[in-house]
Amino acid sequence: MTRAILQQLVLFFVPFLLFGVYLLLRRRNPFTRHEWDGHVPWLVIAGLLLAIGAFVYLGITAERHSGAYVPTHLENGRLVPGQFQ
């Protein structure tokens, strides 16, 4: 679960990173506030669209399991990993 949240956070911050690189290429200081004014709402929207799009894509393309999940259990003294049956 932590990996999924971190992936979405990275996708959210990609537009901010790209805009910072753009500012550097234009030889502007990305650490001054006036360079970011007016752009932040669009960057937030772009980041949210990327994160939501990734969730939708994952939901559409994720492997579907039919059957019931059998959790990890002991069988004859051996640990049997969980699986779908």
SULLIN-V845686 format. One record per pair of residues at least 12 apart in sequence whose ideal C-beta (glycine too) atoms are under 7 Angstrom apart, sorted by the first residue. I is the first residue (numbers start at 1). J is the second residue. Records with the same first field share a line. If there is no record, write none. Layout:
I: J, J
This chain:
8: 51, 54
11: 50, 51, 54
12: 47, 48, 50, 51
13: 47
14: 47, 50
15: 43, 46, 47
16: 43, 47
19: 39, 43
23: 35
65: 84
67: 84, 85
68: 85
69: 82, 84
70: 82, 83, 85
